[in-house]
Amino acid sequence: MDREVLLNKARENGLNVSDTMTDEDVWQLIFAPGFSTAKEVTDVSGRGVGMDVVKRNIQGMGGRVEIQSKKGEGTNTRIVLPLTLAILDGMSIKVGQETFILPLSAVLESLQPAKEDMYAMAGDDVVLKVRDEYLPVIAIHEVLDVENAITDPTKSIAVIVQGEGRRYAMLVDELLGQQQVVVKNLEDNYRKVPGISAATILGDGSVAFILDITGLHRLGRNKKEAGKQVQSPHFKSTPAVTSQKEAESS
Amino acid sequence: MSQANSSVVLAAAEADNREFLVFSLGEEEYAIDILKVQEIRGYENVTRIANAPDFIKGVTNLRGVIVPIVDLRIKFHLDSVEYGGQTVVIVVNVADRVVGIVVDGVSDVMTLTPDQIKPAPEFGVTLSSDFLSGLGSLEDRMLVLVDIDKLLTSEEMALVDTTRQS
């Protein structure tokens, strides 16, 4: 594709372009509605509709189109589609009155924690000893503020999960069972929610969230730090801020 | 000739008329542009989102689409927030997104002429006049015309990721 031809055409169409635009941005011009470099217009082509529709449909699925091009050599078009249409094997769990889905691939085992296996660390951090391994405990009802949940760890169920190479013990009220769920993007109409990777629709028509394990761990840590800052206002807030940024960028 | 002229003037005036969907929040009457409204449905089956602001009630399943539900009564600091048979959700389409807003009731659709729409005065801490497109006066009623686009995409509503927008 020819950079100059595209830029000139864009200017004719009154689009906001400049010579300093990156090549990537220039190639994206071909997706603009009503944009066409065709000199002749026929009944079916040259009206600048096709590529617009392509992009809109791909974006509708949450994907994107990347173009790399060199004049006289060729063009490489890459269509990147997310796994939003994917079906996920999930373990549905109950906390309080709420149902959540854990990706089954992350679940290793579940057990009833015994009191003597729970150790407190540095005040409010808790680890659970499972076969000579100490796992950080994530209490979902604390991290996600679920009401009427079981707060006594020995009465709840610990699900051992793995995320980004680390293991955690997640405290839940009840295991409901395995099921396949259709992954629905939350960001289409809302925004990214910390600790939650996506949503799905259950058999009864209600919405359940799919949990993001490392996100939950991070969220729990941030919350505890935020709680500490309230107690001691002299505490510098930088660690919480940086970890928040990490959470957003990942 | 003069008749033709006047009909042109009339048509032009009609073109400027805008239709609004009137809804109530407590005792107050608000209105939004009817063209933004997708549908009206009952309030049901909302899944809470953890750590979200209190006026975001959660998300619901609208025929397979996950839609966030915002309670304007909480956002506007109304005293009584009850969920009953009259509570309705207006599903609106703003900025390529579908959002449901909870209101106390929907009353009617009104056509307002441009001179019935008064500019919104500078006031309001909870509801900045940036989010108003004006005040509609209809005999003894006053309608607060909400610019639903601006309101729902504003930063304080926290509905839209600002990073995603850019």
Interface residues (C-beta under 8 A of the other chain):
Chain A: E98 V143 L144 D145 V146 K184 N185 L186 E187 D188 N189 Y190 R191 K192 V193 P194 G195 I196 A199 I201 G205 S206 V207 A208 F209 L219 E248
Chain B: N45 T47 R48 I49 A50 N51 A52 G58 V59 T60 N61 G64 V65 I66 V67 P68 R97 V98 V99 A158 L159 V160 D161 T163 R164
